[in-house]
């Protein structure tokens, strides 16, 4: 039988290019990972997806109507890769195996974190 587990709030401490920051996420496991940011508005919160084993599965942004940043992490929350994702992108892949993904909407709430990760969001 398939199990549904979802929506536990987690605060992640991350570091990128020498800058440390924290981000509050909703943590998803199980079947609910397939939906992600689909059908949500751009003012939604960041999502965390955790996998049991490192993998290189592909994401999609079909039915996501706004830009977001996909951050691929190892089991110790080290950033392995990140991608700026546009709406309705068929396939988004990391070059390295990852254990977690954080999807961060590009919106006012996350402007400081977006600036650390990819520069000025207005330039994207």
trRosetta pair geometry for C-beta under 8 A, 3 or more apart (Angstrom, degrees):
i j d omega theta_ij theta_ji phi_ij phi_ji
2 30 7.4 124 172 -167 87 102
2 31 5.9 69 159 -56 125 123
3 30 5.4 -101 99 -121 75 134
3 31 7.7 -177 89 -11 39 99
4 30 5.2 162 -132 125 31 145
4 31 5.2 -49 -102 38 80 113
4 32 6.2 80 -156 -30 90 101
5 28 7.7 138 104 -168 70 47
5 29 4.3 -12 86 74 114 101
5 30 4.3 121 31 -5 78 130
5 32 7.4 -129 75 21 40 114
6 26 7.8 22 170 157 81 104
6 27 7.8 -180 -163 101 42 56
6 28 4.9 2 -131 -126 81 75
6 29 6.8 -152 -79 41 49 57
6 30 6.7 -97 -52 55 80 108
6 32 4.0 10 -85 45 133 160
7 26 5.2 -23 -128 -171 62 110
7 27 7.2 128 -135 62 7 56
7 28 6.9 28 -46 -86 49 73
7 32 7.6 -50 -26 124 84 164
8 26 7.4 127 58 -164 30 58
8 27 4.5 -33 66 58 83 111
9 24 6.4 -8 -168 -172 101 98
9 25 7.2 155 -153 82 54 44
9 26 6.2 -39 -94 -103 59 56
9 27 7.1 169 -104 3 6 91
10 24 7.5 162 87 -153 38 53
10 25 5.3 -20 65 63 85 94
10 26 7.9 119 21 -132 78 11
10 27 4.6 58 -3 -45 120 122
10 48 5.8 -55 57 36 124 157
11 22 5.5 12 177 -179 103 114
11 23 7.1 168 -153 83 61 33
11 24 5.1 -30 -98 -96 79 68
11 25 7.5 156 -96 17 29 73
12 22 6.7 164 82 -153 45 62
12 23 5.4 -13 57 59 95 85
12 25 6.2 23 -6 0 110 122
12 48 6.8 147 -38 -93 131 138
12 77 5.7 178 -164 -135 106 135
12 102 6.8 -110 34 -82 160 142
13 20 6.8 -1 -176 -171 91 103
13 21 7.8 173 -151 93 53 32
13 22 5.3 -30 -97 -97 62 83
13 77 6.7 89 73 120 63 157
14 20 7.2 165 90 -150 43 57
14 21 5.9 -19 66 66 88 76
14 22 7.4 146 19 -102 74 31
14 23 6.5 1 8 8 121 108
14 71 7.6 -1 -135 160 157 154
14 73 7.8 -98 -111 -100 111 126
14 77 6.0 -122 -95 163 72 109
14 79 6.4 67 -165 -47 112 107
15 18 7.4 -6 180 -130 100 9
15 19 6.9 167 -154 83 63 37
15 20 4.8 -26 -99 -96 86 73
15 21 7.7 147 -92 19 40 63
15 78 8.0 -29 54 -122 93 61
15 79 7.5 -141 75 2 53 108
16 19 6.0 -25 68 60 66 86
16 21 7.8 -31 22 22 96 106
16 79 5.4 16 -92 18 99 156
16 116 5.7 113 70 147 117 104
16 117 5.9 26 100 -99 167 65
17 116 7.2 -174 49 -178 109 79
19 116 5.0 -132 93 -142 142 119
21 112 7.3 176 -129 122 143 104
21 113 5.6 174 133 -106 155 86
21 116 6.0 -178 -15 17 144 169
23 46 5.6 -13 165 54 119 164
23 102 6.8 83 95 -170 145 150
23 104 7.0 -61 -156 -99 152 121
23 110 7.5 34 -128 -124 114 106
23 113 5.9 66 -85 -112 116 156
24 45 7.1 -55 103 -164 91 125
24 46 7.0 134 87 47 50 110
25 45 7.1 158 -133 146 40 106
25 46 4.7 -71 -104 103 81 97
25 47 6.1 100 -165 -149 99 11
25 48 3.8 82 135 -24 148 107
25 102 6.1 -100 -96 -131 145 102
26 45 5.9 99 -13 94 104 124
26 46 7.5 163 16 90 71 51
26 47 5.5 -32 63 -114 88 66
26 48 6.9 -177 80 24 36 81
27 47 8.0 141 -95 -168 22 59
27 48 4.5 -29 -103 75 67 112
27 49 7.9 156 -157 -83 57 24
27 50 6.4 7 -163 -8 104 115
28 32 4.9 -122 -155 100 114 103
28 33 4.9 152 125 -83 118 68
28 36 7.8 -142 42 -89 161 55
28 47 6.2 2 -3 -173 119 105
28 48 6.8 163 19 81 71 55
28 49 5.4 -26 69 -100 99 70
28 50 7.7 166 75 17 49 74
29 32 7.6 45 66 50 30 96
29 33 6.8 -1 -139 -47 17 112
29 49 7.7 138 -85 -153 47 59
29 50 5.8 -34 -84 62 97 93
30 33 6.7 154 72 -9 34 96
31 34 6.4 -38 178 8 56 112
32 35 6.0 -45 -169 24 60 111
33 36 6.9 27 -179 -58 48 81
33 49 4.9 92 -136 -134 111 117
35 38 5.2 -114 -172 46 64 111
35 39 7.5 -49 -170 31 102 107
36 47 6.0 170 -147 85 67 161
36 49 7.3 -37 -95 -54 96 130
36 59 7.4 70 -57 -154 168 111
36 64 7.4 -39 107 -75 109 124
36 103 5.8 80 -166 -4 109 165
37 40 5.2 -95 -165 38 60 122
37 44 6.7 165 -134 74 87 144
37 47 6.6 -150 -58 6 81 136
37 61 7.4 -10 70 -134 115 83
37 64 4.7 51 101 -119 106 118
37 66 7.9 -101 160 57 132 92
37 68 6.0 170 -30 -24 173 161
37 103 5.5 -135 -33 141 118 145
37 105 6.7 150 -129 -75 137 96
38 62 7.1 7 -109 92 114 64
38 63 4.3 40 -150 99 97 110
38 64 5.6 -79 -91 -63 50 75
39 63 5.7 -10 -48 158 73 113
40 44 4.2 2 160 -40 130 155
40 64 7.6 -4 43 -127 85 76
41 44 5.9 138 66 -34 62 91
41 65 7.9 -33 -123 63 41 118
41 66 7.8 56 175 -13 40 137
42 65 7.2 -96 -53 90 91 86
42 66 3.8 120 -96 -71 105 168
42 105 5.6 157 -165 -176 59 129
42 106 7.6 -41 -162 70 108 61
42 107 5.2 150 151 -81 90 119
43 105 7.4 -169 -102 114 9 155
43 107 5.6 159 -104 -163 49 159
43 108 7.9 -7 -116 35 88 94
43 109 7.0 104 -155 -13 70 124
44 105 5.7 122 65 -30 79 151
45 105 7.6 -179 165 13 5 117
45 109 7.6 -76 -107 114 61 156
46 102 5.9 10 174 -178 116 98
46 103 6.5 173 -157 84 65 53
46 104 4.6 -9 -112 -104 110 69
46 105 6.9 -137 -81 10 60 76
46 110 6.7 106 -57 -85 111 139
47 102 7.0 163 83 -154 47 52
47 103 4.6 2 53 49 98 102
48 100 6.3 -14 -168 -171 91 112
48 101 7.4 160 -153 83 45 49
48 102 5.3 -17 -99 -101 71 77
49 100 6.5 156 81 -158 55 59
49 101 4.6 -1 52 54 107 94
49 102 7.9 -169 20 -76 70 33
49 103 7.6 46 -9 -12 106 100
50 99 7.1 5 -152 148 68 79
50 100 5.2 -15 -103 -105 65 91
51 54 7.4 118 93 -98 122 18
51 55 5.7 -87 146 16 162 116
51 57 7.9 160 -92 14 154 126
51 98 7.7 94 31 107 129 72
51 99 5.7 -143 59 -162 90 49
51 100 7.0 -161 16 -77 79 42
53 99 7.6 -113 144 -116 17 82
54 74 7.5 -10 -102 -133 114 74
54 75 7.7 -83 -67 -37 94 100
54 97 3.9 65 158 148 111 119
54 98 6.4 153 -147 68 78 12
54 99 5.3 -52 -89 -69 68 79
55 97 6.0 124 42 -150 4 90
55 98 7.0 -46 62 58 56 62
56 93 6.6 38 171 -164 88 101
56 94 6.2 -130 -138 68 74 87
56 96 7.6 -153 -100 120 100 19
56 97 5.3 -73 -54 -96 86 65
56 98 7.4 105 -93 14 50 78
58 91 4.7 -23 -176 -155 137 93
58 92 6.4 138 -168 62 76 44
58 93 4.8 -42 -105 -78 85 90
59 70 6.1 -175 43 -120 159 154
59 85 7.5 -51 102 -110 127 151
59 91 7.5 124 69 -159 45 43
59 92 4.3 -29 66 63 96 105
59 93 7.6 178 21 -72 72 42
59 101 7.0 153 -65 -164 135 164
60 89 6.8 -164 -156 93 55 67
60 90 6.0 -34 -129 -175 101 30
60 91 6.3 -30 -90 -87 79 41
60 92 6.9 171 -85 10 26 89
61 64 4.1 -74 -170 42 83 126
61 68 7.4 176 -118 37 129 106
61 85 5.0 154 -53 160 144 119
61 86 6.9 161 79 88 153 40
61 87 5.8 -136 135 -138 119 30
61 88 6.2 -69 101 -22 87 13
61 89 4.5 45 36 38 111 86
61 92 6.7 59 -23 -22 97 129
62 88 5.7 51 -112 -128 51 58
62 89 7.8 -118 -49 60 57 38
62 90 7.1 42 -56 -108 102 47
63 88 7.6 86 -26 -88 30 74
64 68 6.9 -69 167 5 141 122
64 85 7.5 22 91 125 148 118
64 87 5.4 -148 95 -124 72 71
64 88 7.3 -160 54 -43 70 46
65 87 5.4 32 -136 -121 24 138
66 87 6.3 66 -5 -66 12 109
66 105 6.2 34 103 -151 129 99
66 106 6.8 -153 154 51 101 84
66 107 7.5 25 156 -62 149 98
67 84 6.6 -3 -172 -179 113 90
67 85 6.6 156 -156 82 61 54
67 86 5.8 -25 -103 -108 86 49
67 87 7.0 -80 -64 -31 51 76
67 105 7.9 110 91 -161 52 57
67 106 4.5 -11 95 26 99 132
67 124 6.2 151 156 124 166 136
68 84 8.0 171 92 -156 30 51
68 85 5.3 -16 66 59 75 105
68 103 5.4 28 147 -178 142 86
68 104 5.9 162 -169 79 89 42
68 105 4.9 -51 -104 -103 102 41
68 106 5.9 -155 -99 -12 38 79
69 82 6.0 6 179 -177 102 112
69 83 7.1 163 -156 82 57 43
69 84 5.8 -33 -101 -101 74 57
69 85 7.0 161 -104 12 20 86
69 103 7.6 159 79 -155 46 43
69 104 4.6 -14 57 60 95 102
69 106 6.6 98 -22 -63 87 90
69 114 6.3 171 -16 -118 139 82
69 117 5.7 84 -177 114 163 149
69 118 6.1 -156 -103 -18 132 133
70 82 6.5 168 86 -153 55 59
70 83 4.7 -3 54 56 103 94
70 85 5.3 62 -17 -29 106 127
70 92 5.8 114 16 145 161 144
70 101 6.0 -20 -167 -166 92 109
70 102 7.6 153 -158 78 42 49
70 103 5.8 -14 -102 -102 69 71
71 79 5.9 -60 -169 -126 103 102
71 81 7.9 166 -156 90 42 49
71 82 4.8 -11 -107 -106 65 102
71 101 6.9 144 74 -161 51 54
71 102 4.3 -10 57 56 108 98
71 103 7.9 -164 21 -72 74 26
71 104 6.6 36 -9 -6 112 113
71 117 7.0 -86 -85 -132 117 142
72 79 7.3 94 71 -160 55 60
72 80 4.8 -66 107 64 98 101
72 81 4.3 8 46 58 125 88
72 82 6.7 -159 16 -76 76 48
72 83 8.0 47 -18 -2 105 93
72 94 4.2 65 -70 -95 170 147
72 96 6.9 151 119 69 137 91
72 98 3.9 -102 -175 -89 100 154
72 100 7.6 148 -161 84 43 54
72 101 5.7 -20 -102 -104 60 77
73 77 5.2 -18 -167 -135 135 41
73 78 6.4 137 -155 63 75 39
73 79 6.1 -45 -97 -96 74 44
73 80 6.4 156 -117 3 18 94
73 98 6.1 86 55 -162 35 106
73 99 6.4 -65 101 60 74 80
73 100 4.1 -20 65 68 110 102
73 101 7.1 -175 18 -81 84 26
73 102 6.8 52 -17 -10 121 98
74 77 7.3 -74 65 -1 65 12
74 78 4.8 0 33 51 110 95
74 80 5.7 105 -40 -49 86 117
74 98 6.6 -110 -80 -138 46 59
74 99 5.5 59 -164 14 37 111
74 100 7.6 -4 77 24 7 91
75 99 4.4 21 -66 46 70 170
75 100 7.5 126 -97 -14 39 103
77 100 7.2 -18 -99 50 61 146
79 82 6.3 -15 -172 -42 117 108
80 94 6.6 55 104 -174 113 136
80 96 4.5 -121 168 79 124 135
80 98 5.5 -158 48 -94 142 95
81 94 4.3 147 63 -143 147 99
81 95 5.9 155 -94 31 147 82
81 96 5.6 166 -28 31 119 100
81 98 7.1 -100 34 -65 104 126
82 117 5.9 -114 155 -173 167 113
82 118 7.2 -132 122 -65 130 100
83 92 5.6 174 96 -164 157 113
83 94 7.6 -130 -23 -85 117 68
84 106 7.9 34 -145 -55 94 136
84 118 5.7 100 -69 -135 113 158
84 124 5.9 -152 -161 -147 147 125
85 89 5.7 -123 -163 27 85 144
85 92 5.5 -22 -107 -92 117 151
85 103 8.0 -42 35 -137 143 95
86 89 5.4 108 65 -49 76 112
89 92 5.8 65 112 -53 129 98
94 97 7.6 142 97 -90 120 10
94 98 5.4 50 60 -20 165 124
98 101 6.4 81 121 -66 142 78
104 110 5.3 172 179 -173 107 163
104 113 6.4 -113 -166 112 153 130
104 114 6.8 -170 126 -77 127 84
104 117 7.6 123 60 17 150 162
105 109 7.7 44 77 54 106 110
105 110 6.5 139 73 18 66 137
106 110 7.1 -105 -122 77 31 115
106 114 5.6 94 -125 -116 79 149
106 121 5.0 163 -167 -147 109 124
106 124 6.6 -90 -147 55 163 156
107 110 5.9 71 58 27 70 93
107 111 7.5 -88 108 -52 37 77
108 111 5.6 -16 -152 -35 38 116
110 113 4.7 -56 -171 49 84 113
110 114 5.3 90 125 -29 92 99
111 114 5.7 -55 -141 38 29 113
111 115 6.3 34 157 -24 63 105
111 121 6.1 -103 -130 8 75 136
112 115 5.6 -51 -149 32 30 114
112 116 6.7 32 151 -18 62 102
113 116 5.7 -52 -153 33 35 112
113 117 6.3 23 154 -11 67 111
114 117 5.9 -64 -144 44 30 105
114 118 6.0 -41 -177 43 69 99
114 121 4.7 27 127 -65 143 114
115 118 7.7 -85 -120 60 14 58
115 119 6.5 -13 -147 -180 52 16
115 120 6.2 21 -115 -88 87 45
115 121 7.0 -76 -65 -21 68 85
118 121 7.5 76 81 -85 108 64
118 124 6.8 41 127 -83 131 120
119 123 6.1 -46 121 57 117 130
119 124 7.8 151 79 -61 95 87
120 123 4.6 77 82 1 98 108
120 124 7.8 -157 102 -24 57 79
121 124 5.5 -36 -160 3 48 120
